[in-house]
Amino acid sequence: MPNQFNGQVFDSNGKKLSGVKVTVTSPTIPSGTSTTTDANGNWLITIKTDIDSKDVTVTFSKSGLETTSLINPQQTAILPGYIDPEKGGILDLAGDYPSGKYKVTSLSQEIQDIINKEINDAYAFATTNIGNFILEIESSESQVPNADNEGTNKNFNKPGSLAETRALELEKYINDKINTLYAKETNPSFQKPTVRLGDINRVGDVAWDQIDANANKYTKDQYTRVKADFINKTPDKCSAYIGEGISITGSKKLKKQPGDKSIKFKCYGFPDRMGVNGVYQNFYSISGEQDVPLELIQFIVYATNKLNPNSPPFPNASIVLLNPQTLIPNITKILGPTPPANWKEARKQFYGNDTYPGLLKLYNASSPSGNAFDSAQKLYDIIGNRGIMVKQGETSPISLQNIQDNQEYEISTINGYPASVSFYEWSICK
């Protein structure tokens, strides 16, 4: 009997998300089984054969947003919340701790991997929203009696003590990870973010009933959460200042005027990664409609940055750099030491063999003049998206509040293709 998988996708603010790629995988489902959400965020995939949902994984992906997966989907299943590197959010560990355990290492390996990924995203949120972020832990327990199942002889008879112990262990774990990330920080003026403790010993108001010990009414009060949020959630009003035009090479100095709170950018041509006083946002940005998919642009940015950044600035330099003769010999350099599992297939399809001519040979025969986007698209289709995020539209605001009034500051860019010129305009937000 056919199986139908369907749902609706929203962002963290409750807005319906269109254009999200939804992929369903299992050992018995053909590869490439996917669809895209419509204007209302709805999607539907029908599998013609009968399958067991426990073997199924549903993955949601869209450029500029975090890719997330749901294993063993059930009716009315809801994806857990995560922290977006730009918008923040909540990582909720509700139901993930085994009974009476509090150590992060006692969580499943899957949950530990998620926590590690979310710490990276929380750190990125801090670097994206300098001076306007909070990282906070909240923890709660129900009135169900607790015992120490870690074997450390802790006494959890005091209400709220298990919730508090979980929060303190998680705080130490997160701050240790942040210390590691900060040790690699290249900007000495960026202050190390720390996670703070909020309400960590909350106890639910549903009284313990030994007869009804397994009731779901207790679960809503059993959680530990990590929140990444803004200090000031009120959007600043922005006015555009074009200055000397929008063709900018290198950096430019501006003077902070009284009342200036932040600055944001519109980037044109090839994507740019914007920064103030050497602190760069953790993504590239490109404005306006594009002739090629944003995911492909993201891959090209990754590829061009992995190749020689000192290539001479030919006309349409990224096209020249990404032609088949240049891109293919450098593919190992692009992918790095841990290429994806289908790397052998990619090599076969591009280089070819005696029985299969390969995309590279077919490409050269059919298009002698070369088309870099076509070549990169074929490579992207085989290897998939990697590395550096590219977002459509304006950048998020970069705070100016750590700069004194009438003091000069420097805006600069890392271009998606290192040898080209950046084109951007900026807005000062008050």
N, C-alpha and C positions, 0 to 999 in steps of 0.2 A: 504494500500500500504506500502511495506517495507521502512524503513528509513535507510540510510547509513550515518555514521559518520566517517570521515577520516581526516587525516592531517599528518604533519611532525613535529618532535620535534628537536630543536636545543638547545645547551647550550648558555650561555651569550657571548661566543666568536664565535658563528656561526657554531660550530662543530655539525655534525649530531649525535644524541644520540640514541644508540641502548639499548635494555633492559629496556626501561621505561614502567612501567605498566600503561595502560590506562583503566579506569573504567567508564562506563556510567550508571548513575542511574536516576530513576524517579519512581513515584508511580506505574506505569504500566509495568516497565521493571523488569524481574527476577533478584534477587540479584546475584552477582558474574558475571555479564556481563562485561567481560574485555578481553583485549588482550595485547600483548607486541610489542613494536616497533622493526622493523627489523634493519639490518645493516645500512640502510640509514635513520633511524629515522621515517620511514613511518608506519602508522597503519590504520586499517580499522575494523569497527564494523557494522554489519548489524542487525537491529532490524526487526523482521518479522511482527510486528503489526504496525499500524499507530499511531504515538504519536505526541503530541504538544511539540515543542522544548522549550517552556517557562517553562516546568516542568522538563527539563533535566539538569543534571550537569555532566560534564566530568572532571574527576580527573586524574592528572598525578603524578606518584610517582616512585622514584628510590632511593635505599639506598645511602646515601652520598649527596643527592640533596634535595632541598626543595620541599615538596609536594604542588601542587597548583591546583586550580580548575577553571573551566569556566562554569558559569551559563547561561542558555538560549543561547547555541551556535548558531551563525549565519554563513552563508556562508562567507568565507574569514576572519573569526574571528581570532584575534591575541591575545594571552595571554599578559596581562600587565607585565611589567618588575618588578623584585623584587631584593632584596639584598641578596646575598648568604653569609653565615657566614664565608666562606673561601675566595671566589673570589671577593666579593664585588658586585656592581651593582647599579641600579637606581630604586628607587620607584617613579613612575611618577603619579601624581594626576591630570593629564590633564582631564578636563571635569568633575571632581568630585565635584567641588565647585558649589553650587547654585549661580545664577546670583546675583552679588552685595554682596555676603557674604564672610567672611574671617576667621571666627573662626573655629577651628578644631571640636568643638562641633556642628557646623552647618552641618558637613558632615554626611552622612548616617552612621548608626551603623556598617554596614558591612565594610565601608571604615575606620572607626575609629579602628575597630578590626584589620584590615590589617596593619594600621600604627603602632599600638602597637606591633604587631608581628615583623614588620620590624625594629623597634627600638631595640628590643631584638637581631635581627640578625646583625644589625649595631654594637651593643656593642660587640657581639661575634666576628665580623670581626676585631674590634680594639684589642681584647685580643689575637686573632690568629696572628695578624700582628703588634705586638708591635713595635712602632717607625717607622712604614712604612705605615701609613694610613691617609686618609683625609675623614672627614665627612662634606659635604657641601650642602647648599640649594641654588637652583636657582629658579627664579620666573619671569614670563612674562605675559603680557596682550596684547590684540589687541587694535586697535584704536576705538573699539566700545565704546561709552560713558558709564560710570559706575555711579551707585548710591549706597549709603549705604542702603542695605536691612537688616542689622542687628538691625536697630533701635537705633544706637549709634550716629547718626548725624555727621558721618565723611564726609569730603569733598574729593571726588575722582576725582575732575575736573583736577587736575594735572596729566599729563601722567605718568604712572608707579606707581602711589600711591596705587592702589588696589593690584597690584602684590607685592609691598613692604610690605604692611600691612599683606597680607597672609603669606609671608615669615617670618616676625617678630613673628607672632602668632605661626607659626609652630616651629620656633627656640625655643621659650620659652617652648612649649609643649614637644619637644624632650629632651631638657636639663633637664626639671623636671623629665622625665622618666629615663634619664640616672643617675640623682642624686639618685633615688630610687634603681637602679641596683647597683650603686657604693657603696651604704651604706651596701650592702651585700658582697662586695668584701673582700676576705680573704687575699689578698696579698697587704701589705701596700706600696710596691715599684711600684705598677702599677698605673700610673698617670691617673686620670679621663679623659676620652675622652670628647670633646665638639664639637658641630656642629658649623661650621663657615658659614658666609654669603658670597656667591659669587655674581653673577650678579642677583640682586633681583628686579630691577625696569625697566626691559627691556620692550620696546614697539615694537610691530610688524610694519613692513614697508608697510602693505596693508592699503591704505587709507579707511576711513569709508565712506560707501555709504548707505545713508538712504533708498534708493529705493531697494537695494539688502541687506537688514539688516540681513537676515537669511542665508546668503551664508556660505558654509563650508570653504571658503577661510580664514576666521578669526580664525578658531579653532586651527590651527597649532601654533599660537602665544599665546594661552591661556593655560599655564601650571605652575605647581609648582612641583619641583623635589627635592628629597633627593638623593645625590650621596655618595657612599662609594667606595673609590678608593685608589690605592697604590701611595705613593710618588715616589718610584723608581720602574718602571715597567720592567726594564731590568733584566732578570734572572741572578742570580749569578752563577759562575762556581764552581762546588762542587767536592771535592776529598774525597774518603772514608778513614776513620781512624777506624780500627777495635779495636785497643787498646788491651786489655787482652782477646779478644774473644767476642762472642756475648751472652754469658750466664751471665746476670747481675742481681744481687739481690740487691734491694734497689737503692741507688743513687751512682753517680760517679763524682769525681771532675776532671775538665779539666782546662787548662790554655789557655786564649785567646792569640793567636799569632797576630802580626801586619798584617793587611789586612783581618783578619777573619770578615765576615759580618753577617753570620747567620749559623744555624745548622739545619739539617733535619735528619729524622730517617726512617729506615726500621724495622718493628716489625714482629716477627715470633711467631708461636705457637698460643697462645691466644692473643686477641687484647690488646694494651697498649695505655694509654693516656700520652703523653710525655710533659715534662715541663723543664724549665730552671730557676734556682733560685726560685723555688716554684710557678712559673706562668705556668699553664698548658693550653694546647690547649683544645678547647671545643668539642673535638671528640676523639674517639678511632681509632687506625689505625691497619691494619693487611695486611701484604704483602704476595704475592704468591697465587697460586691457592688453593681453599678450596673445601673440599668434600661435604660441606653443603652450602645452600644459605646464602649470606651475611646478608639478612634480618633476618634469623633465628639466626645467630651469634649475631646480634644486640640485639635481644630479650633475648638471654641467658646472654649477658653482663648485660642487665638491671635487669634480674631476679637474677643473682648471687650477684649483688651489693645490691639488696634489701634484700636478705637473710643474714644470719649471716656471716659477713666478717671474723670472728675468727674461722671458722671451721678448723679442723686439716687438713694439706696437705696430704690427702690420695693419693695414686697413681691414676692418672687420676681424680683428685679431683673434677673437674667440672662435670664429669660423675656421680660420687657418689652423689654430691649435687643435681643434677637434675634428679635423678631417681624418679619414680612416688610417692613412699612412702614419699619422702622428699619434692618434689615440690608441690604436691597438697595440703597438709595441710597448706602450707605457701602462698597459692595463694592470699589470702586477703592482706597479707603483701607486696606481689609483686605489686599488683594493686594499693594499696593506698586507701585513703578515697573516691575517686571518680572513681569507676570502670566503664568500658564501658557499654553501654546499653545492650549488649548481654551477660553480666556476668551471668545472671540466666541460659541462655542456656549453657554456658560453664560449670557451676556447674553441670547441669543435665547430660551433655554428659560425664563428667569425673567421677562423683560420681555414677550416675545411679539411677534408681528407680525400682519399682516392675515389670514394663513392659519393661524397657529398661536397659540392664545391665551396660551401661556406658563404656567409653573408658578405664577408669582405670581398671575395672574388666576384660574387654576383653584383655587389655594389659597384665595384670598379668597372665591370663590363657594362652595366646599365647607366651609369652616371659618371663618365670620365672626369667631368669638371668638379665633382665633389659637392656634397651637401652635408654639412656638419650636423645639422639638426636631425636629419634623417638617420645618419650613422649613430648619433648619440641616442636617438629614440630606440633603435633596434637593440643597442647595448643595454639601455635602461630596462626594456621589456624583459630581457633575460636575467639581468642581475638585480634589478629593483632599486628603490630609492636608498640613499645612504647619506650619513653624515650631517651636513649642515642644513639647518632649517631656513627656508625662504618663505616670507609672508607677503601676501598681497595687501596693498593699501598703505596708509600712514603707519609710521612707527608708533610704539607707545611712548608717552612723554618721558624724558630724562630729567630728573630733578636738578634744579639749580640752587636749592636752598642751602647747600653747604658752601656757596660762593658769596662773598660779601658784595653789597651794592657798589656799583661803579668800578668793580674789579673786572679785569679782562679774563676771559676763559677761551679755550680753544675747542672748536668742533672739527672733527676729522672723520675719515671714512676708510674702511677696508673694502675695496671693490671686489665684486664677485669674480672678475677677471683682473688679476693684479696689474697688467700692463696698460689697462685702459683708463680713461678719464671718468670721474664721477659726475653725475648730473643730479642735483637735488635742490630743493628749496626747504626753508625751515619756517616754523611758526613758534613764536614766543607766547607762552601761556601764563596768564596772570590770575 
